[in-house]
Amino acid sequence: MYNITEYSKNQAKKLGIKIKPSQKKFKKIDVYDKNDKFITSIGDSRYSDYATSGDKEQRRRFKLRFDKSRKVVGSNAWFSDRLLW
């Protein structure tokens, strides 16, 4: 099970959402709205992210790879970008 970092918790608070460790296989975080309604699951638990590694080069590559989809508000990539990268 993925341990949610303080970075991700702080980012979720800024966005006004709730996050919990995911119950889905190979996912890191389940995202909920302020009324506890499930939105999506994000992050692959088999890979690291900026919140856990602090690797700025890895962060840069993620942002390039998902450049278009991470700008679509509410998409999985958008949540990943805000919470994990």
C-alpha positions in Angstrom: 0.0 0.0 0.0 1.2 3.5 -0.9 2.0 5.9 1.9 0.6 9.3 1.0 3.3 12.0 1.5 2.8 15.4 3.2 3.4 17.0 -0.2 0.3 15.3 -1.6 -1.8 16.0 1.5 -1.0 19.7 1.3 -1.7 19.8 -2.4 -5.1 18.1 -1.8 -6.0 20.6 0.9 -5.2 23.5 -1.6 -7.5 21.8 -4.2 -10.3 21.2 -1.7 -10.4 17.5 -2.2 -9.8 14.4 -0.1 -7.3 11.7 -0.8 -6.9 8.2 0.6 -4.6 5.2 -0.3 -6.1 3.5 -3.2 -8.0 0.2 -2.9 -7.3 -0.6 -6.5 -4.4 -2.8 -7.5 -1.4 -0.9 -8.7 -2.9 2.5 -7.9 -1.5 5.0 -5.3 -4.2 7.4 -4.4 -8.0 7.5 -4.6 -9.4 11.0 -5.0 -12.7 12.2 -3.5 -14.6 15.5 -3.6 -15.3 17.3 -0.4 -18.6 15.3 0.0 -16.6 12.0 -0.1 -17.8 11.2 -3.7 -15.2 9.1 -5.5 -13.6 11.0 -8.5 -10.7 8.8 -9.7 -7.7 6.7 -8.9 -4.2 8.1 -9.8 -0.6 7.0 -9.9 0.9 3.6 -10.6 2.3 2.1 -7.4 5.0 0.3 -9.3 6.7 3.6 -10.2 8.0 6.5 -8.2 6.9 10.1 -8.4 8.2 13.5 -7.4 6.4 13.5 -4.1 8.4 10.4 -3.0 11.6 10.8 -4.9 12.2 14.5 -5.2 13.8 13.9 -8.6 13.4 17.1 -10.6 14.5 15.5 -13.9 11.8 12.8 -13.5 9.3 15.6 -12.7 10.3 17.5 -15.9 9.9 14.3 -18.0 6.5 13.6 -16.6 5.3 17.2 -17.4 6.6 16.9 -20.9 5.1 13.4 -21.5 1.6 14.5 -20.2 1.8 18.1 -21.4 -1.6 18.2 -23.1 -3.7 15.9 -20.8 -2.4 17.4 -17.5 -3.9 20.7 -18.5 -7.4 19.2 -18.8 -9.0 20.1 -15.4 -10.4 17.0 -13.7 -8.5 14.4 -15.8 -6.4 11.7 -14.2 -3.2 13.4 -15.5 -4.4 16.8 -14.0 -4.9 15.2 -10.6 -1.5 13.4 -10.9 0.2 16.6 -11.9 -1.2 18.4 -8.9 -0.9 15.7 -6.3 2.2 13.7 -7.2 4.3 15.9 -9.4 
